[in-house]
Amino acid sequence: MIFEIAHLQIKPDTHAAFEAAVAKAVPLFQNARGCQAVHLERSIENSEGYRLVVSWATLEDHTVHFRNSDAFPAWRGLVSEFFAAPPQVEHMHTVLTGF
């Protein structure tokens, strides 16, 4: 399993609208090939900072299949107006658990 972690910085005073837009976008991820889970986290220290964490079966499910699907521009269409800066995306995999 691969974790896509998108670091999102949104415009001030748009939290409720941004979170509502992400909620509308959840089915785009749920219906995507290889998507296993999606959740949104908001920073405590930086109130405009969010992390979108998506679990994918493979890296290609995100980088090839999702990004080349109609769901990707639909996702960006719902949320991009709230971005204060371009998202920073990284992919992670678990190397140690059990603590």
C-alpha positions in Angstrom: 0.0 0.0 0.0 1.1 3.5 -0.9 0.1 6.7 1.0 -0.3 9.9 -1.0 0.2 12.8 1.3 -0.8 16.1 -0.2 0.3 19.2 1.9 -2.3 21.8 1.3 -2.2 25.5 2.3 -5.5 27.2 1.8 -6.6 30.8 1.8 -7.6 32.3 5.1 -11.3 32.2 6.1 -12.2 29.5 3.6 -12.1 26.5 5.9 -15.8 25.6 5.9 -16.1 25.9 2.1 -12.9 24.0 1.5 -13.9 21.2 3.8 -17.3 21.0 2.1 -15.6 20.8 -1.3 -13.4 18.0 -0.2 -16.4 16.2 1.2 -18.0 16.5 -2.3 -14.9 15.1 -3.8 -14.6 12.0 -1.6 -16.6 9.8 -4.0 -14.1 10.7 -6.8 -11.5 9.0 -4.7 -13.7 6.1 -3.4 -14.6 5.1 -7.0 -11.0 5.4 -8.3 -9.0 2.3 -9.2 -6.9 1.1 -6.2 -8.1 3.7 -3.7 -8.5 2.1 -0.3 -9.1 5.1 2.0 -9.0 8.9 2.1 -9.0 11.4 4.9 -8.4 15.1 5.5 -6.4 16.4 8.5 -6.2 20.0 9.6 -3.1 21.4 11.4 -3.4 22.6 14.9 -0.4 24.9 14.7 -1.1 26.2 11.2 -4.9 26.7 10.8 -4.6 27.1 7.0 -2.6 23.9 6.7 -4.2 20.6 5.7 -3.0 17.1 4.8 -5.0 15.0 2.4 -4.0 11.4 2.9 -5.0 8.8 0.4 -4.2 5.1 0.6 -3.6 3.5 -2.8 -3.0 -0.1 -3.7 -0.1 0.9 -6.0 1.8 4.1 -6.9 0.5 3.8 -10.4 -3.1 3.8 -9.2 -2.5 7.4 -8.1 0.1 8.7 -10.6 -1.2 7.0 -13.7 -4.8 5.9 -13.3 -6.2 8.6 -11.1 -4.3 11.5 -12.6 -5.2 10.5 -16.1 -8.9 9.9 -15.3 -11.8 12.4 -15.4 -11.8 12.3 -11.6 -8.6 14.2 -11.3 -9.7 17.4 -13.0 -13.1 17.1 -11.2 -11.2 17.0 -7.9 -9.1 20.0 -8.8 -12.1 21.8 -10.0 -13.8 21.4 -6.6 -10.8 22.5 -4.5 -8.2 24.5 -6.4 -9.9 27.9 -5.8 -9.1 27.5 -2.1 -5.3 26.8 -2.5 -3.0 29.6 -1.3 -0.1 27.7 -2.8 0.4 24.7 -5.1 -0.1 21.4 -3.3 3.1 19.6 -2.3 2.5 15.8 -2.9 4.7 13.0 -1.7 4.2 9.2 -1.7 5.1 7.1 1.3 5.1 3.5 2.3 5.1 1.9 5.7 8.5 0.5 6.8 7.8 -0.1 10.5 4.7 -0.5 12.7 3.8 -1.8 16.1 4.7 0.9 18.5 
